[in-house]
Amino acid sequence: MSGLDVTVRGITLPPEELSWRFSRSTGPGGQSVNTTDSRVELSFDLEGSAALPPVYRERALRALAGRLSDGVLTVTASETRSQLRNREAAAERMSALLTEATAAAAAHQANPCRARAPPGRQAPHRTNQAPAPRPDGRVAGARAPFHENQSFCARFARV
């Protein structure tokens, strides 16, 4: 297995299904800048591929819908001045992207912070009714009328 293989969940994509394109890289490079085609674009026709099983292909098409152009996935690499290293980086990116996209959807997990009723007991039913009044006649959570809150009013009283 070379550094240019694209492997997805143990399946190596055949080189015939990969399309490599090279161009001049932008950015610093010294004397060799704009003289070598070191920027790499690696494309893979995900929609038309026969290498991936249908379940993986469907998952990837759903997960990567925003990145596809006519069913084709393209990644680029231009970090180094070496075309070979950029090819290896593009193949690695393509592998990682497809491996992540073909993962099964995670099962919904319950929020562990949410209170649960013990087994055999039902959780209390919540309603939109107002809380019951206290013995002194006040309602829990209610604020006193503005004029009854003397400490608050005292701060704004004119002297």
Contact map, one row per residue, 1 for C-alpha under 8 A:
111010000000000000000000000000000000000000000000000000000000000000000000000000000000000000000000000000000000000000000000000000000000000000000000000000000000000
111110000000000000000000000000000000000000000000000000000000000000000000000000000000000000000000000000000000000000000000000000000000000000000000000000000000000
111110000000000000000000000000000000000000000000000000000000000000000000000000000000000100110000000000000000000000000000000000000000000000000000000000000000000
011111000000000000000000000000000000000000000000000000000000000000000000000000000000001100110000000000000000000000000000000000000000000000000000000000000000000
111111100001101000000000000000000000000000000000000000000000000000000000000000000000000000100000000000000000000000000000000000000000000000000000000000000000000
000111110001100000000000000000000000000000000000000000000000000000000000000000000000000000110110000000000000000000000000000000000000000000000000000000000000000
000011111111100000000000000000000000000000000000000000000000000000000000000000000000000000000010000000000000000000000000000000000000000000000000000000000000000
000001111111100000000000000000000000000000000000000000000000000000000000000000000000000000000011011000000000000000000000000000000000000000000000000000000000000
000000111110000000000000000000000000000000000000000000000000000000000000000000000000000000000000001000000000000000000000000000000000000000000000000000000000000
000000111111000000000000000000000000000000000000000000000000000000000000000000000000000000000000000000000000000000000000000000000000000000000000000000000000000
000000111111100000000000000000000000000000000000001100000000000000000000000000000000000000000000000000000000000000000000000000000000000000000000000000000000000
000011110111110000000000000000000000000000000000000000000000000000000000000000000000000000000000000000000000000000000000000000000000000000000000000000000000000
000011110011111011000000000000000000000000000000001100000000000000000000000000000000000000000000000000000000000000000000000000000000000000000000000000000000000
000000000001111111000000000000000000000000000000001000000000000000000000000000000000000000000000000000000000000000000000000000000000000000000000000000000000000
000010000000111111100000000000000000000000000000000000000000000000000000000000000000000000000000000000000000000000000000000000000000000000000000000000000000000
000000000000011111100000000000000000000000000000000000000000000000000000000000000000000000000000000000000000000000000000000000000000000000000000000000000000000
000000000000111111100000000000000000000000011000100000000000000000000000000000000000000000000000000000000000000000000000000000000000000000000000000000000000000
000000000000111111110000000000000000000001111000000000000000000000000000000000000000000000000000000000000000000000000000000000000000000000000000000000000000000
000000000000001111111000000000000000000001110000000000000000000000000000000000000000000000000000000000000000000000000000000000000000000000000000000000000000000
000000000000000001111100000000000000000111100000000000000000000000000000000000000000000000000000000000000000000000000000000000000000000000000000000000000000000
000000000000000000111110000000000000000111000000000000000000000000000000000000000000000000000000000000000000000000000000000000000000000000000000000000000000000
000000000000000000011111000000000000111110000000000000000000000000000000000000000000000000000000000000000000000000000000000000000000000000000000000000000000000
000000000000000000001111100000000001111100000000000000000000000000000000000000000000000000000000000000000000000000000000000000000000000000000000000000000000000
000000000000000000000111110000000111111000000000000000000000000000000000000000000000000000000000000000000000000000000000000000000000000000000000000000000000000
000000000000000000000011111000001101111000000000000000000000000000000000000001001000000000000000000000000000000000000000000000000000000000000000000000000000000
000000000000000000000001111100001100000000000000000000000000000000000000000000000000000000000000000000000000000000000000000000000000000000000000000000000000000
000000000000000000000000111110001000000000000000000000000000000000000000000000000000000000000000000000000000000000000000000000000000000000000000000000000000000
000000000000000000000000011111001000000000000000000000000000000000000000000000000000000000000000000000000000000000000000000000000000000000000000000000000000000
000000000000000000000000001111111000000000000000000000000000000000000000000000001000000000000000000000000000000000000000000000000000000000000000000000000000000
000000000000000000000000000111111000000000000000000000000000000000000000000000000000000000000000000000000000000000000000000000000000000000000000000000000000000
000000000000000000000000000011111000000000000000000000000000000000000000000000000000000000000000000000000000000000000000000000000000000000000000000000000000000
000000000000000000000000000011111111000000000000000000000000000000000000000000000000000000000000000000000000000000000000000000000000000000000000000000000000000
000000000000000000000000111111111111000000000000000000000000000000000000000000000000000000000000000000000000000000000000000000000000000000000000000000000000000
000000000000000000000001110000011111100000000000000000000000000000000000000000000000000000000000000000000000000000000000000000000000000000000000000000000000000
000000000000000000000001000000011111100000000000000000000000000000000000000000000000000000000000000000000000000000000000000000000000000000000000000000000000000
000000000000000000000011100000011111110000000000000000000000000000000000000000000000000000000000000000000000000000000000000000000000000000000000000000000000000
000000000000000000000111100000000111111100000000000000000000000000000000000000000010000000000000000000000000000000000000000000000000000000000000000000000000000
000000000000000000000111100000000001111100000000000000000000000000000000000001011110010000000000000000000000000000000000000000000000000000000000000000000000000
000000000000000000000111100000000000111110000000000000000000000000000000000111000010010000000000000000000000000000000000000000000000000000000000000000000000000
000000000000000000011110000000000000111111000000000000000000000000000000000111000010011001000000000000000000000000000000000000000000000000000000000000000000000
000000000000000000011100000000000000001111100000000000000000000000000000011110000000000001000000000000000000000000000000000000000000000000000000000000000000000
000000000000000001111000000000000000000111110000000000000000000000000000011100000000001001100100000000000000000000000000000000000000000000000000000000000000000
000000000000000001110000000000000000000011111000000000000000000000000001111000000000000000000000000000000000000000000000000000000000000000000000000000000000000
000000000000000011100000000000000000000001111100000000000000000000000001110000000000000000000000000000000000000000000000000000000000000000000000000000000000000
000000000000000011000000000000000000000000111111100000000000000000000011100000000000000000000000000000000000000000000000000000000000000000000000000000000000000
000000000000000000000000000000000000000000011111100000001001100000000011100000000000000000000000000000000000000000000000000000000000000000000000000000000000000
000000000000000000000000000000000000000000001111100000001000100000000011000000000000000000000000000000000000000000000000000000000000000000000000000000000000000
000000000000000000000000000000000000000000001111110000000000000000000010000000000000000000000000000000000000000000000000000000000000000000000000000000000000000
000000000000000010000000000000000000000000001111111100001000000000000000000000000000000000000000000000000000000000000000000000000000000000000000000000000000000
000000000000000000000000000000000000000000000001111110000000000000000000000000000000000000000000000000000000000000000000000000000000000000000000000000000000000
000000000010110000000000000000000000000000000000111110000000000000000000000000000000000000000000000000000000000000000000000000000000000000000000000000000000000
000000000010100000000000000000000000000000000000111111011000000000000000000000000000000000000000000000000000000000000000000000000000000000000000000000000000000
000000000000000000000000000000000000000000000000011111111000000000000000000000000000000000000000000000000000000000000000000000000000000000000000000000000000000
000000000000000000000000000000000000000000000000000111111100000000000000000000000000000000000000000000000000000000000000000000000000000000000000000000000000000
000000000000000000000000000000000000000000000000000011111110000000000000000000000000000000000000000000000000000000000000000000000000000000000000000000000000000
000000000000000000000000000000000000000000000000000111111111000000000000000000000000000000000000000001100000000000000000000000000000000000000000000000000000000
000000000000000000000000000000000000000000000110100111111111100000000000000000000000000000000000000001000000000000000000000000000000000000000000000000000000000
000000000000000000000000000000000000000000000000000001111111110000000000000000000000000000000000000000000000000000000000000000000000000000000000000000000000000
000000000000000000000000000000000000000000000000000000111111111000000000000000000000000000000000000011110000000000000000000000000000000000000000000000000000000
000000000000000000000000000000000000000000000100000000011111111110000000000000000000000000000000010011000000000000000000000000000000000000000000000000000000000
000000000000000000000000000000000000000000000110000000001111111110000010000000000000000000000000000000000000000000000000000000000000000000000000000000000000000
000000000000000000000000000000000000000000000000000000000111111110000000000000000000000000000000000000000000000000000000000000000000000000000000000000000000000
000000000000000000000000000000000000000000000000000000000011111111000000000000000000000000000000000011000000000000000000000000000000000000000000000000000000000
000000000000000000000000000000000000000000000000000000000001111111110000000000000000000000000000000010000000000000000000000000000000000000000000000000000000000
000000000000000000000000000000000000000000000000000000000001111111110000000000000000000000000000000000000000000000000000000000000000000000000000000000000000000
000000000000000000000000000000000000000000000000000000000000001111110000000000000000000000000000000000000000000000000000000000000000000000000000000000000000000
000000000000000000000000000000000000000000000000000000000000000111111000100000000000000000000000000000000000000000000000000000000000000000000000000000000000000
000000000000000000000000000000000000000000000000000000000000000111111111110000000000000000000000000000000000000000000000000000000000000000000000000000000000000
000000000000000000000000000000000000000000000000000000000000000000111111100000000000000000000000000000000000000000000000000000000000000000000000000000000000000
000000000000000000000000000000000000000000000000000000000000000000011111000000000000000000000000000000000000000000000000000000000000000000000000000000000000000
000000000000000000000000000000000000000000001111000000000000100000011111100000000000000000000000000000000000000000000000000000000000000000000000000000000000000
000000000000000000000000000000000000000000111110000000000000000000011111110000000000000000000000000000000000000000000000000000000000000000000000000000000000000
000000000000000000000000000000000000000000111100000000000000000000111011111000000000000000000000000000000000000000000000000000000000000000000000000000000000000
000000000000000000000000000000000000000011110000000000000000000000010001111100000000000000000000000000000000000000000000000000000000000000000000000000000000000
000000000000000000000000000000000000000011100000000000000000000000000000111110000000000001001100000000000000000000000000000000000000000000000000000000000000000
000000000000000000000000000000000000001111000000000000000000000000000000011111000000000001000000000000000000000000000000000000000000000000000000000000000000000
000000000000000000000000000000000000001110000000000000000000000000000000001111100000011011000000000000000000000000000000000000000000000000000000000000000000000
000000000000000000000000100000000000011100000000000000000000000000000000000111111000010000000000000000000000000000000000000000000000000000000000000000000000000
000000000000000000000000000000000000000000000000000000000000000000000000000011111000010000000000000000000000000000000000000000000000000000000000000000000000000
000000000000000000000000000000000000010000000000000000000000000000000000000001111110110000000000000000000000000000000000000000000000000000000000000000000000000
000000000000000000000000100010000000010000000000000000000000000000000000000001111110010000000000000000000000000000000000000000000000000000000000000000000000000
000000000000000000000000000000000000010000000000000000000000000000000000000000011111110000000000000000000000000000000000000000000000000000000000000000000000000
000000000000000000000000000000000000111100000000000000000000000000000000000000011111111000000000000000000000000000000000000000000000000000000000000000000000000
000000000000000000000000000000000000000000000000000000000000000000000000000000000111111100000000000000000000000000000000000000000000000000000000000000000000000
000000000000000000000000000000000000000000000000000000000000000000000000000000010111111110000000000000000000000000000000000000000000000000000000000000000000000
000000000000000000000000000000000000011100000000000000000000000000000000000011111111111111000000000000000000000000000000000000000000000000000000000000000000000
000100000000000000000000000000000000000101000000000000000000000000000000000010000011111111100000000000000000000000000000000000000000000000000000000000000000000
001100000000000000000000000000000000000000000000000000000000000000000000000000000001111111110000000000000000000000000000000000000000000000000000000000000000000
000000000000000000000000000000000000000000000000000000000000000000000000000010000000111111111000000000000000000000000000000000000000000000000000000000000000000
000000000000000000000000000000000000000111000000000000000000000000000000001110000000011111111100000000000000000000000000000000000000000000000000000000000000000
001111000000000000000000000000000000000001000000000000000000000000000000000000000000001111111110000000000000000000000000000000000000000000000000000000000000000
001101000000000000000000000000000000000000000000000000000000000000000000000000000000000111111111000000000000000000000000000000000000000000000000000000000000000
000000000000000000000000000000000000000000000000000000000000000000000000001000000000000011111111100000000000000000000000000000000000000000000000000000000000000
000001000000000000000000000000000000000001000000000000000000000000000000001000000000000001111111110000000000000000000000000000000000000000000000000000000000000
000001110000000000000000000000000000000000000000000000000000000000000000000000000000000000111111111000000000000000000000000000000000000000000000000000000000000
000000010000000000000000000000000000000000000000000000000000000000000000000000000000000000011111111100000000000000000000000000000000000000000000000000000000000
000000000000000000000000000000000000000000000000000000000000000000000000000000000000000000001111111110000000000000000000000000000000000000000000000000000000000
000000010000000000000000000000000000000000000000000000000001000000000000000000000000000000000111111111000000000000000000000000000000000000000000000000000000000
000000011000000000000000000000000000000000000000000000000000000000000000000000000000000000000011111111100000000000000000000000000000000000000000000000000000000
000000000000000000000000000000000000000000000000000000000000000000000000000000000000000000000001111111100000000000000000000000000000000000000000000000000000000
000000000000000000000000000000000000000000000000000000000011001100000000000000000000000000000000111111100000000000000000000000000000000000000000000000000000000
000000000000000000000000000000000000000000000000000000011011001000000000000000000000000000000000011111110000000000000000000000000000000000000000000000000000000
000000000000000000000000000000000000000000000000000000010010000000000000000000000000000000000000001111111000000000000000000000000000000000000000000000000000000
000000000000000000000000000000000000000000000000000000000010000000000000000000000000000000000000000001111100000000000000000000000000000000000000000000000000000
000000000000000000000000000000000000000000000000000000000000000000000000000000000000000000000000000000111110000000000000000000000000000000000000000000000000000
000000000000000000000000000000000000000000000000000000000000000000000000000000000000000000000000000000011111000000000000000000000000000000000000000000000000000
000000000000000000000000000000000000000000000000000000000000000000000000000000000000000000000000000000001111100000000000000000000000000000000000000000000000000
000000000000000000000000000000000000000000000000000000000000000000000000000000000000000000000000000000000111110000000000000000000000000000000000000000000000000
000000000000000000000000000000000000000000000000000000000000000000000000000000000000000000000000000000000011111000000000000000000000000000000000000000000000000
000000000000000000000000000000000000000000000000000000000000000000000000000000000000000000000000000000000001111100000000000000000000000000000000000000000000000
000000000000000000000000000000000000000000000000000000000000000000000000000000000000000000000000000000000000111111000000000000000000000000000000000000000000000
000000000000000000000000000000000000000000000000000000000000000000000000000000000000000000000000000000000000011111100000000000000000000000000000000000000000000
000000000000000000000000000000000000000000000000000000000000000000000000000000000000000000000000000000000000001111100000000000000000000000000000000000000000000
000000000000000000000000000000000000000000000000000000000000000000000000000000000000000000000000000000000000001111110000000000000000000000000000000000000000000
000000000000000000000000000000000000000000000000000000000000000000000000000000000000000000000000000000000000000111111000000000000000000000000000000000000000000
000000000000000000000000000000000000000000000000000000000000000000000000000000000000000000000000000000000000000001111100001000000000000000000000000000000000000
000000000000000000000000000000000000000000000000000000000000000000000000000000000000000000000000000000000000000000111110111000000000000000000000000000000000000
000000000000000000000000000000000000000000000000000000000000000000000000000000000000000000000000000000000000000000011111110000000000000000000000000000000000000
000000000000000000000000000000000000000000000000000000000000000000000000000000000000000000000000000000000000000000001111100000000000000000000000000000000000000
000000000000000000000000000000000000000000000000000000000000000000000000000000000000000000000000000000000000000000000111110000000000000000000000000000000000000
000000000000000000000000000000000000000000000000000000000000000000000000000000000000000000000000000000000000000000001111111000000000000000000000000000000000000
000000000000000000000000000000000000000000000000000000000000000000000000000000000000000000000000000000000000000000001101111100000000000000000000000000000000000
000000000000000000000000000000000000000000000000000000000000000000000000000000000000000000000000000000000000000000011000111110000000000000000000000000000000000
000000000000000000000000000000000000000000000000000000000000000000000000000000000000000000000000000000000000000000000000011111000000000000000000000000000000000
000000000000000000000000000000000000000000000000000000000000000000000000000000000000000000000000000000000000000000000000001111100000000000000000000000000000000
000000000000000000000000000000000000000000000000000000000000000000000000000000000000000000000000000000000000000000000000000111110000000000000000000000000000000
000000000000000000000000000000000000000000000000000000000000000000000000000000000000000000000000000000000000000000000000000011111000000000000000000000000000000
000000000000000000000000000000000000000000000000000000000000000000000000000000000000000000000000000000000000000000000000000001111100000000000000000000000000000
000000000000000000000000000000000000000000000000000000000000000000000000000000000000000000000000000000000000000000000000000000111110000000000000000000000000000
000000000000000000000000000000000000000000000000000000000000000000000000000000000000000000000000000000000000000000000000000000011111000000000000000000000000000
000000000000000000000000000000000000000000000000000000000000000000000000000000000000000000000000000000000000000000000000000000001111100000110000000000000000000
000000000000000000000000000000000000000000000000000000000000000000000000000000000000000000000000000000000000000000000000000000000111110000110000000000000000000
000000000000000000000000000000000000000000000000000000000000000000000000000000000000000000000000000000000000000000000000000000000011111111110000000000000000000
000000000000000000000000000000000000000000000000000000000000000000000000000000000000000000000000000000000000000000000000000000000001111111110000000000000000000
000000000000000000000000000000000000000000000000000000000000000000000000000000000000000000000000000000000000000000000000000000000000111111000000000000000000000
000000000000000000000000000000000000000000000000000000000000000000000000000000000000000000000000000000000000000000000000000000000000111111000000000000000000000
000000000000000000000000000000000000000000000000000000000000000000000000000000000000000000000000000000000000000000000000000000000000111111100000000000000000000
000000000000000000000000000000000000000000000000000000000000000000000000000000000000000000000000000000000000000000000000000000000000111111110100000000000000000
000000000000000000000000000000000000000000000000000000000000000000000000000000000000000000000000000000000000000000000000000000000011110011111100000000000000000
000000000000000000000000000000000000000000000000000000000000000000000000000000000000000000000000000000000000000000000000000000000011110001111100000000000000000
000000000000000000000000000000000000000000000000000000000000000000000000000000000000000000000000000000000000000000000000000000000000000000111110000000000000000
000000000000000000000000000000000000000000000000000000000000000000000000000000000000000000000000000000000000000000000000000000000000000001111111000000000000000
000000000000000000000000000000000000000000000000000000000000000000000000000000000000000000000000000000000000000000000000000000000000000000001111100000000000000
000000000000000000000000000000000000000000000000000000000000000000000000000000000000000000000000000000000000000000000000000000000000000000000111110110000000000
000000000000000000000000000000000000000000000000000000000000000000000000000000000000000000000000000000000000000000000000000000000000000000000011111110000000000
000000000000000000000000000000000000000000000000000000000000000000000000000000000000000000000000000000000000000000000000000000000000000000000001111110001000000
000000000000000000000000000000000000000000000000000000000000000000000000000000000000000000000000000000000000000000000000000000000000000000000000111111001000000
000000000000000000000000000000000000000000000000000000000000000000000000000000000000000000000000000000000000000000000000000000000000000000000001111111000000000
000000000000000000000000000000000000000000000000000000000000000000000000000000000000000000000000000000000000000000000000000000000000000000000001111111111000000
000000000000000000000000000000000000000000000000000000000000000000000000000000000000000000000000000000000000000000000000000000000000000000000000001111111100000
000000000000000000000000000000000000000000000000000000000000000000000000000000000000000000000000000000000000000000000000000000000000000000000000000011111110000
000000000000000000000000000000000000000000000000000000000000000000000000000000000000000000000000000000000000000000000000000000000000000000000000000011111111000
000000000000000000000000000000000000000000000000000000000000000000000000000000000000000000000000000000000000000000000000000000000000000000000000011011111111100
000000000000000000000000000000000000000000000000000000000000000000000000000000000000000000000000000000000000000000000000000000000000000000000000000001111111100
000000000000000000000000000000000000000000000000000000000000000000000000000000000000000000000000000000000000000000000000000000000000000000000000000000111111100
000000000000000000000000000000000000000000000000000000000000000000000000000000000000000000000000000000000000000000000000000000000000000000000000000000011111110
000000000000000000000000000000000000000000000000000000000000000000000000000000000000000000000000000000000000000000000000000000000000000000000000000000001111111
000000000000000000000000000000000000000000000000000000000000000000000000000000000000000000000000000000000000000000000000000000000000000000000000000000000001111
000000000000000000000000000000000000000000000000000000000000000000000000000000000000000000000000000000000000000000000000000000000000000000000000000000000000111
